[in-house]
Amino acid sequence: MADAPKRHMKDAIYETYLGQIQRGELTHEDRLVDTVIAEEFQVSRMPVRDALMRLTHEGYLESTTRGFALPNMGQRQILEIFELRRLLEPRAAALATSELTDANLAELGR
């Protein structure tokens, strides 16, 4: 990945770790340390920090004294998230599909 332009490395790092989080490849015991990731991607710490801070701002990670880690949520927080998703996602899906044409629907069917 070191051959990609530097300005895009923060996006590549972000997408790499977002994918690992979404696939459940990271656990609460894993610590993401910017210097280690920078060495892995052969970049400076700045694109790594940008990517990890973006993941933090989006709620996927939290900053700790030893790097970044998955947030430790309690059962109540998890239930609240699923309740919000239950309320919001049907409306979001309806809005996303409200402008579909018959041609769009046919393409989705394929």
N, C-alpha and C positions, 0 to 999 in steps of 0.2 A: 504494500500500500504506500510505500515511501515515494513512489514515482508520481503520485497524484499531486496537483498543484497545492501549495501550502494553504492558500485561502479556502480550499475545499476540505482540508483535512479535518477541521472541527466538525463538519457535517458528516464525514465518513466515521469519525470516532463516535459522534452522537448516535448515528444509525446503528453502528456495531453494538454499542452497549444498550441502546433501547431494545434492539432485537433480543439480546441476551436476557434482559429483564422480562420482556414479554413471553419468551419461551421458557422462563423459569430456570434458566441456566445459572443465575446468581442467587445466592442464599444470604441470609442475614449475617452469616459469619464472614462473607466476602467483603474485603475492603478494597476500594478502588483508589489507588494512589497515583497522583498525577505524574510523578517522576517515572514510575514503572511503566505507565501507559505511554508516556512520551518516548521512552526508550523502545518499547515494542513497535510503535508506529514510526520511529525515527524522525521525530519532530521535536520542537521546543515544547515547553510546558504550556504556553499560551493557548494553542488550539485545544489541548486536552482540558485545560481549566474552563475554556469557553463551553465545550461540550458537556462537561460534568456540571457546570453551573446551570446550563439550560435544562438538563435532566432534573436538577434540584428544583429549579423554578417551576417545572411542570409537575412536581410531586413524586417523581420516580425515585429520587435519591434524597438523602439528607447529608449535610456536611457534618463530619465528626472531627475530633482532634487527631485522628489517625487516617484521614482520607474521607472518602465518601462511601455510604452504605445504603442499603434498602431501608426505608422507614419502617419502624417497628410499630405496627398498628394493632390496636386492640380489637376485640370482636365487635364492639359497638361501632367503632369507626368503619370497619369493613361493612357492616350491615347498613350504615348510613350511606356509604358509597353505592351499594347495590340498590338501595331505595331511590336515590337520586337518578341513577342510570335507568331504573324501571320507569320513572316519571318522564325523563328527558328523551330517551332514545326513540320511542315511537313517534314523537313529534318531529325529531330530527330526521328520521327516515321519511316521514310524510313530506316534509319540506324539501328534502333532497330529490324526491321522486315526483313532485307536483308538476314539474315542467317537462317530464319525459314525453316523447312522441312515440307513435306506434313503431317507428323505425328504431328508436332507442330501445324499446322493449324487446323487439325482435333480436337486436344485437345482444342484449343481456341474456336472452334465452339460449343463444348459441354458446 
